[in-house]
Amino acid sequence: MVENKPLSCTPIGVQPLQGSRIRLVRAAPEYIDFIYACYHNDRFMDLYRLAQSRAISKKELLQRLSTEHNQSPQALKRIEWVILKQEQEALTPIGLAALADHQVSHRRAEFLLGIPEAQNRTGNLGLEASLLVLEFAFNLAGLNKVTSFVYGYNSRAQNNTLHLGFKQEGFFAEHIQTPSGFIDLYQNGLLRRDFQANKSISRFSRRLLKRDITETQTAHIEKLPTELLKKLQLKLKS
C-alpha cells in the first residue's frame, strides 16, 4: 500500500541568490546590526525608502525580523535582501534590495536597491545586485512587471534605472510632502517582454553573472541547509 504523504515545498524567495561577486540573502536576525544601521542612516534612507520608520528600536527591529523570517515572502507580499559582497571566503554586507508591494493578481512588484557607502557603489556591484533581483522577479517569481519609484532629487538613480532598461512612465511634481518640503517623484516600469528582449541586460548579465538572465530559465539559487528547509516546510503546513 502506498502511503499518501502531504506535498511539501520550499517557499520562493528564501534561498540566497548567487552572482559572481554578490550574494543576496533574505533579511534575517543575524544581519540586525547592518540593517539597523541602514534604517538609522538618514542620508541613505532619504534615497532608499522615505516611508521607512526611523524611530524603530533595535529590539523592535529584531522582533520584526524574527517574526517575518518565519513567514514566507508570499504571505508578506514582499521580500528584502541584504546585499553581500564576496571577497575570498568573507561575505560583507554592503546594501539592501527589495521587491515590495507585491500585487499577486497583477503579477507586479516594486523594486528598491541601495548601497550606503560610496566605495561599494563602484565596480558594478550595484548593477550585479540589480540583475540578480530582476532575474528573480521575472524568472523565478513569474512577475509580468517591475516598477521603480525614484525621488526627484536623485537624478543619478533615475539615470541608472533607465540605463538598466526601465522606461519612465510618469513624473509627479511635488508629489510627496516631507519635513523639508515637497519633492517630485519619477515612476518607471519594466515589462517582462521588454526584459527578455533587452540586449543591454543580456550583455550585462553575461559579463557580470556569467549567464544570460533574459533567456527563459530558473534563477540561480543557493540550496538551503536541510534543517532550515524542514523548519520552513513545517511552518507552511501548520
N, C-alpha and C positions, 0 to 999 in steps of 0.2 A: 504494500500500500504506500502510495506516495504522500508524504506529509506536505500539507499546504503551509508554506511559511509566508508571513507578511512581506510585501515588497518594501525594501529599504533603499534609500539613495542619499547621496551627499548633496546638500543644497548648493546651487550655483552661487559662486561668489566667496566661498570660504577658503578656497585654495589660493595660495600665492601665485601671482602672475610673474613669469620669468622672462627677463630680457637678457642682453649681453652684459650690461654693467649695472642694470637696475632691476630690483625686485619690488613688486607691490604686495604688501601683506595687509590683511584686514586689520583695522584699528582694534587694539586689544589692550587689556590692563598692563601688559608688560611694556607698553610704549607710553605709559602715563606721563612720565617726565617730559618727553618730547612734545606730546600732544598738548599738555598743559601749557608749556612754554609758547607754543604756537598760538593757542587761544588767547593768551595774555600779551601777545606781541601786537600792539595796535597798528603799527605800520604794515605788518604782514596781513592782518585780518581786514584792514581797510581795502586791500586788493583782493583777498581770497573770498571772504564772505562777511559782508557788513551785518547781516542779520544774526550772526552767531553771538550768543550771550557771553560777555567777557567777565561777568561777575561770578561765574561758577567757581566754586572752591575745588581744590584738588580732591577732597574727599567725595564731593558730589560728582565730579568727573569720573573718578574711579568707579563709583557705584553705577553710573550710567554705562560706562564701557563694559563692566562686568555683566550687567543686565542684558545689554544689546548683544554681547558676544555669545549668549546662549539662545539667541533668536536668529533665524535665517534672514538674509538680506531681503528675500521675497516678502517676509512678514513685515519688515521695517519699511519696505519700499524705497530703500536707499542703501548705499554702501560707501564707506570711507576707508581709504587705504593710507598706510604710511609708506612713503617712498624711501626705499633703502638703496644706498649706493654700495656696490660690491667692490672691495679692494682686497685682493687675495682672499684670505679666509674671513675677513671682517665685513660686517654689514652695519652701515652707519645711517641712521635716519636723517633725511635731508629735506623732506617736504610732505605735503598731504595732497591727495587726489580723491575725487568722489564722483559718483553718479547719484544724483539726488532727485527728489520729486518724481519717482518712477510712476508713470501713468500706464498701468498694465493694459487697459483696454485700448490705449492709443499707441502702445509699444514705443514709448518716448521717455527720455530722462535727461536731466541737466548735468552737464559736465563741468567740474571745477578742478583746478590744479594750482598749487602754489608752492614755491620754494623760498624760504625766508632769507637765506644767506646768499649774497651775490656770487661768492666763489663757487657755489654749487649750481648756478644758473649758466655756467659756461660748459663747453664741450658737448652740447646737445643732450645733456642729461634730462632736461625738462621735455625735450622733444621725444626722447625714448620712452619716458613715462607716459606721455600723451598717447603715443602709438599703442602702448600696452592697454590703456583704458579703452581706446577705440576698438582694438582687436577684441577685447572682452565684450564691449557693448554690442557690436554687430555680429561677431562670430560665435559667441557663447550665450549671451543673454537674448539674442534674437531681436534686438531693437530695430525699429524702422527709422528712427530719427533721434539724433542727439542735439540738444540745444546748448547754447553758451551765452550767458549774460555778462557783459563787461561794463564796468563803471566808466563814465565818460572821461575821467581824469587819467585813466590807464590806457593811453594810446599804444603803448608798447604791447600790451596784452591783446588789444584789438588787432593790431597788425599781425601778431603771431597766430591768432585764431584764424584769420583769413588766409594766412600763409599755409596753415595746416589743412585747409580745404573747406572750412566753413564759409557759408555765404551770409552776408549781412541782410537780415530780414526786416529790421526796424531800428529806428532811433527815437528814443523818448526823451524829449527835453525836460530838464528839471523834474525828473520822474520820482526821485527818492529824496525825502527830507531827512537831513542829518543835523546834529547839533551845530555844525558849522555852515549849514545852508543846504540848498537843493543841488542835486547832482543829476547829470544826464546818464542814460543807460542805453547801451547797444544790445540788440537781440540778434543772435546768429544761430544758424542751423546747418546740420549736415545730415543728408538723407542717405539711407543705406545704398541706394543705386548710385549716388554720386561718390560715396566712399569706395565702392567696388570699381568704379571707372576712373578713380583719381590716380594719375600717373605719378604725381609727386609723392603721395602716400606710399605707393608701391615702391618707388625708388628709395625713399627714406627708410622704410621698414626692411628692405633687403640689405641696406647698408648697415643699419643700426641693430636690427633684430636677427639678421641672417635668415629671414623668411619674408615672403610676400603676404602681408595680412589682408590685402584686398581680394585674394583668392578665397573661395569658399572653403573654410576649414575650421577646425576647433582651436580655440585659443590655447597657447602653450601654458600649462599649469603645472605646479609642483604638487606631487601626491602628498597628502597629509598623513601624519603618523596614524597607525591603526587605532590606537586608543582614543584619539581625538575624533576620528571618523565614527567610532562606536558611540561616543558621547553625543555627537550631533544627531546621529540616527535615532537614538533613544529619545532625544528632545522632540524630534519630529513625530514620533509615534505617540508620545504622551499627550 
